[in-house]
Amino acid sequence: MYTYKFMISSADMKKIYLIILLLLTGCASGIQVQIKSPNPDDGFPPSYTDKYTGIEFILLPSGSFTMGSPDTEKGRDGDEGPTHTVTLDSFYISKYEITQAQWEKVVGNNPSHFKGYPGLPVENISWDNVQEFLKRLNKKTGLKYCLPTEAQWEYACRSGTQTPFCCGSDNKTLNEYAWFSINSGGETHPVGLRRPNRWGIYDMHGNVNEWIGDGRRGYLSREEHNPRGVHSSVKALYRGGCWLYPAYLCRSANRMTVEKKFKSHIIGFRLAIAKDAIFPNP
């Protein structure tokens, strides 16, 4: 549980925590933090902050990647194959998981199980609950925020890598990037305190699972362009793993499915939005 007696802003608290974390992990092991940001498409800002909620977004470039996992990847499930090439148009994705403060700003309540600090990720929300959040947010802002598609999510998570995790294959290295079973202490943690992936996105592995916008689709060997699962599906996907899961369930390719009405303290979300929806004439 996170409780503080001093009047310190959430932004300052996060900076202090991150500095301590880097001193304890990065400096002690000789690790240098390097963020390789993607090259944004011409004319579009590389980042964007929603004025109403303060949600920060990063622009990801259009590009192709190999989606799914090879047969040799440890811990994989059969639905992660066959691997196939996916090409995506450029889009914005939120830099952090949506926080309890941001959820409460839009909806007016906080359903989370773990409370005590506004920078904790919101959880204990169903896929249907997120749709109501989006309806209210889009009405307030006049924009078209959404959950990322499964392909968009994996593209953002991998950030140019093809290893089980964005940081490689080693569970020990994952400890620096994710809150999961071996280091979480049995609870969620404020967003952005582990190391970001190569594109500067935080908590794509661990902390809370993240709801996916489109329905489940069966993978095929053919190339796909902006693929989408069946939206009318009664079940929803979630990705990324969480504070409760072992490392193999936090892999970039791992897929999980549940009823859309299901809610738990292991699932939260992040947002995406088409670049043209924010900047129609860059």
C-alpha positions as CSV (number, residue, x, y, z in Angstrom):
1,M,0.0,0.0,0.0
2,Y,1.4,3.4,-1.0
3,T,0.8,6.3,1.5
4,Y,2.8,9.4,1.8
5,K,2.8,12.2,4.5
6,F,4.6,14.9,2.5
7,M,3.1,17.2,-0.2
8,I,5.0,15.9,-3.1
9,S,3.5,15.8,-6.6
10,S,3.0,12.5,-8.4
11,A,5.5,13.6,-11.1
12,D,8.2,14.4,-8.5
13,M,7.6,11.2,-6.6
14,K,8.0,9.2,-9.7
15,K,11.3,11.0,-10.5
16,I,12.6,10.4,-7.0
17,Y,11.6,6.7,-7.1
18,L,13.2,6.2,-10.5
19,I,16.5,7.9,-9.5
20,I,16.7,5.5,-6.5
21,L,15.8,2.6,-8.7
22,L,18.6,3.4,-11.2
23,L,21.1,3.9,-8.4
24,L,20.2,0.5,-6.9
25,T,20.1,-1.4,-10.2
26,G,21.6,0.4,-13.2
27,C,24.6,2.0,-11.5
28,A,25.3,-1.0,-9.4
29,S,25.5,-3.3,-12.4
30,G,27.0,-0.8,-14.8
31,I,23.8,-0.6,-16.9
32,Q,23.3,2.4,-19.0
33,V,19.7,3.4,-19.7
34,Q,19.2,4.0,-23.4
35,I,15.9,4.8,-25.0
36,K,15.8,4.4,-28.8
37,S,12.8,6.4,-29.9
38,P,11.2,5.5,-33.2
39,N,11.4,7.9,-36.1
40,P,8.0,9.6,-36.3
41,D,6.3,10.0,-39.6
42,D,7.0,13.4,-41.2
43,G,4.9,16.3,-39.9
44,F,3.5,14.5,-36.8
45,P,4.8,15.3,-33.3
46,P,6.7,12.4,-31.7
47,S,4.7,12.8,-28.5
48,Y,1.3,14.2,-27.5
49,T,-0.4,14.8,-24.1
50,D,-4.2,14.8,-23.7
51,K,-5.1,18.1,-22.2
52,Y,-8.1,16.8,-20.2
53,T,-6.5,13.7,-18.5
54,G,-2.8,14.3,-18.9
55,I,-2.4,11.0,-20.6
56,E,0.9,11.0,-22.5
57,F,1.2,9.4,-25.9
58,I,4.2,8.3,-28.1
59,L,4.0,8.2,-31.9
60,L,5.0,4.8,-33.3
61,P,6.1,4.8,-37.0
62,S,4.5,2.6,-39.7
63,G,6.4,-0.6,-40.1
64,S,6.5,-4.4,-40.3
65,F,7.3,-7.0,-37.6
66,T,7.1,-10.7,-37.0
67,M,4.0,-11.4,-34.8
68,G,3.7,-14.5,-32.7
69,S,6.4,-16.8,-31.3
70,P,8.6,-19.5,-32.8
71,D,8.0,-23.2,-31.9
72,T,11.3,-23.1,-29.9
73,E,10.3,-20.2,-27.6
74,K,10.2,-21.4,-24.0
75,G,6.7,-21.3,-22.4
76,R,4.8,-20.6,-25.7
77,D,1.3,-21.7,-26.4
78,G,0.0,-23.1,-29.7
79,D,-2.1,-20.0,-30.4
80,E,1.0,-17.9,-30.7
81,G,1.8,-19.4,-34.1
82,P,2.4,-19.6,-36.9
83,T,4.6,-16.5,-36.8
84,H,3.6,-14.1,-39.6
85,T,4.6,-10.7,-40.9
86,V,2.3,-7.8,-39.9
87,T,2.5,-4.3,-41.3
88,L,0.9,-1.4,-39.4
89,D,0.2,2.2,-40.1
90,S,1.6,4.8,-37.7
91,F,-0.4,5.4,-34.5
92,Y,0.0,6.9,-31.1
93,I,0.0,4.7,-27.9
94,S,0.0,5.8,-24.3
95,K,3.4,5.9,-22.7
96,Y,2.1,4.5,-19.4
97,E,-0.8,2.3,-18.3
98,I,-3.8,4.3,-17.4
99,T,-3.7,5.4,-13.8
100,Q,-6.3,5.5,-11.1
101,A,-6.3,9.3,-11.1
102,Q,-6.9,9.4,-14.9
103,W,-9.7,6.9,-14.6
104,E,-11.3,8.8,-11.8
105,K,-11.0,12.1,-13.8
106,V,-13.2,10.6,-16.5
107,V,-15.5,8.2,-14.7
108,G,-15.7,9.7,-11.2
109,N,-14.9,6.6,-9.2
110,N,-12.0,4.3,-8.5
111,P,-12.8,0.6,-8.6
112,S,-9.2,-0.6,-8.1
113,H,-8.3,-3.2,-5.5
114,F,-4.9,-1.7,-4.8
115,K,-5.2,1.9,-3.7
116,G,-3.2,4.5,-1.8
117,Y,-1.4,6.4,-4.6
118,P,-3.0,8.0,-7.7
119,G,-0.1,6.9,-9.9
120,L,-1.0,3.2,-9.5
121,P,-2.5,1.6,-12.6
122,V,-6.3,1.3,-12.5
123,E,-7.5,-2.3,-12.3
124,N,-10.5,-4.4,-11.4
125,I,-12.2,-3.1,-14.5
126,S,-13.9,-5.2,-17.3
127,W,-13.5,-4.7,-21.0
128,D,-17.0,-3.4,-21.0
129,N,-16.1,-0.9,-18.3
130,V,-13.3,0.4,-20.5
131,Q,-15.8,1.0,-23.3
132,E,-17.8,3.3,-21.0
133,F,-14.6,5.1,-20.1
134,L,-13.8,5.6,-23.8
135,K,-17.3,6.8,-24.5
136,R,-17.1,9.5,-21.8
137,L,-13.5,10.5,-22.7
138,N,-14.2,10.8,-26.4
139,K,-17.4,12.8,-25.7
140,K,-15.4,15.2,-23.4
141,T,-12.4,15.6,-25.8
142,G,-14.1,15.2,-29.2
143,L,-11.4,12.7,-30.1
144,K,-11.5,8.9,-30.9
145,Y,-9.4,7.2,-28.3
146,C,-9.5,3.4,-28.3
147,L,-7.8,0.3,-27.0
148,P,-4.9,-0.8,-29.2
149,T,-5.5,-3.8,-31.5
150,E,-3.6,-6.9,-30.6
151,A,-1.2,-6.3,-33.5
152,Q,-0.6,-2.7,-32.4
153,W,0.0,-3.9,-28.8
154,E,2.6,-6.5,-29.7
155,Y,4.3,-4.1,-32.1
156,A,4.6,-1.5,-29.3
157,C,5.7,-4.1,-26.8
158,R,8.4,-5.6,-29.0
159,S,9.8,-2.2,-30.0
160,G,11.9,-3.7,-32.8
161,T,12.8,-6.9,-31.0
162,Q,12.0,-10.6,-31.7
163,T,13.0,-12.0,-28.3
164,P,10.5,-13.3,-25.7
165,F,10.7,-10.0,-23.9
166,C,11.6,-6.5,-25.1
167,C,14.8,-6.8,-23.1
168,G,15.9,-10.2,-24.4
169,S,15.3,-13.7,-23.1
170,D,16.7,-13.6,-19.6
171,N,14.2,-13.5,-16.6
172,K,16.8,-11.7,-14.5
173,T,16.9,-8.8,-17.0
174,L,13.1,-8.7,-17.1
175,N,13.3,-7.8,-13.4
176,E,14.6,-4.4,-14.5
177,Y,11.7,-3.8,-16.9
178,A,8.6,-5.4,-15.3
179,W,6.8,-6.0,-12.0
180,F,6.0,-9.7,-11.9
181,S,5.8,-12.5,-9.5
182,I,9.4,-12.4,-8.3
183,N,9.7,-8.7,-7.5
184,S,6.2,-7.2,-7.2
185,G,5.6,-8.0,-3.5
186,G,2.1,-9.2,-4.3
187,E,0.8,-5.8,-5.5
188,T,0.8,-3.3,-8.3
189,H,3.2,-0.4,-8.4
190,P,3.0,3.2,-9.7
191,V,3.4,3.3,-13.5
192,G,6.7,4.1,-15.1
193,L,9.1,2.9,-12.3
194,R,10.7,0.1,-14.2
195,R,12.9,0.7,-17.3
196,P,11.1,1.5,-20.6
197,N,11.5,-0.5,-23.7
198,R,13.5,0.8,-26.7
199,W,10.7,3.1,-27.8
200,G,10.3,4.7,-24.4
201,I,7.1,2.8,-23.4
202,Y,6.7,1.6,-19.8
203,D,5.2,-1.5,-18.2
204,M,4.4,-3.3,-21.4
205,H,5.5,-6.4,-19.4
206,G,4.0,-6.9,-16.0
207,N,2.3,-4.6,-13.4
208,V,-1.2,-5.2,-14.9
209,N,-2.4,-7.0,-17.9
210,E,-3.8,-4.8,-20.6
211,W,-7.1,-5.1,-22.4
212,I,-7.0,-5.3,-26.3
213,G,-9.5,-3.6,-28.5
214,D,-10.2,-6.2,-31.2
215,G,-11.4,-9.7,-30.9
216,R,-9.4,-12.9,-31.1
217,R,-8.2,-14.0,-34.6
218,G,-6.5,-17.2,-35.6
219,Y,-3.0,-16.7,-36.9
220,L,-2.1,-17.6,-40.5
221,S,1.2,-17.8,-42.3
222,R,0.3,-15.0,-44.8
223,E,1.3,-11.4,-44.4
224,E,-1.3,-9.1,-42.8
225,H,-1.8,-5.3,-43.0
226,N,-3.5,-3.7,-40.0
227,P,-5.1,-7.0,-39.0
228,R,-8.2,-7.0,-36.7
229,G,-10.0,-9.7,-34.9
230,V,-13.8,-10.0,-34.9
231,H,-15.0,-7.1,-32.8
232,S,-18.4,-8.8,-32.1
233,S,-16.7,-11.6,-30.2
234,V,-18.2,-12.2,-26.8
235,K,-14.7,-12.6,-25.4
236,A,-11.8,-10.2,-25.1
237,L,-8.0,-10.5,-25.2
238,Y,-5.6,-9.1,-22.7
239,R,-1.8,-9.0,-23.0
240,G,1.4,-8.3,-21.1
241,G,1.3,-10.2,-17.9
242,C,1.0,-8.7,-14.4
243,W,2.4,-8.5,-10.8
244,L,1.0,-12.0,-10.1
245,Y,2.4,-13.9,-13.1
246,P,5.7,-15.7,-13.7
247,A,7.9,-14.5,-16.4
248,Y,6.8,-16.8,-19.2
249,L,3.2,-15.3,-19.0
250,C,4.7,-11.8,-19.5
251,R,6.2,-12.6,-22.9
252,S,5.6,-10.3,-25.8
253,A,3.7,-13.0,-27.7
254,N,1.6,-14.4,-24.9
255,R,-2.2,-14.2,-25.5
256,M,-5.0,-14.5,-22.9
257,T,-8.8,-14.5,-23.5
258,V,-11.7,-14.0,-21.1
259,E,-15.3,-12.9,-21.0
260,K,-15.7,-9.1,-21.7
261,K,-17.6,-8.7,-18.4
262,F,-14.7,-10.2,-16.4
263,K,-12.9,-7.9,-14.0
264,S,-9.9,-8.5,-11.8
265,H,-7.1,-6.8,-9.9
266,I,-4.7,-8.2,-12.5
267,I,-6.1,-6.3,-15.6
268,G,-5.8,-2.7,-16.6
269,F,-5.3,-1.0,-19.9
270,R,-3.6,1.7,-22.0
271,L,-4.9,3.7,-25.0
272,A,-4.2,4.2,-28.6
273,I,-5.4,6.7,-31.2
274,A,-4.8,7.2,-34.9
275,K,-2.4,10.1,-35.6
276,D,-4.9,11.7,-38.1
277,A,-7.5,11.8,-35.3
278,I,-5.4,14.2,-33.4
279,F,-3.6,16.1,-36.2
280,P,-5.7,16.0,-39.4
281,N,-3.4,18.5,-41.1
282,P,0.1,18.3,-39.7
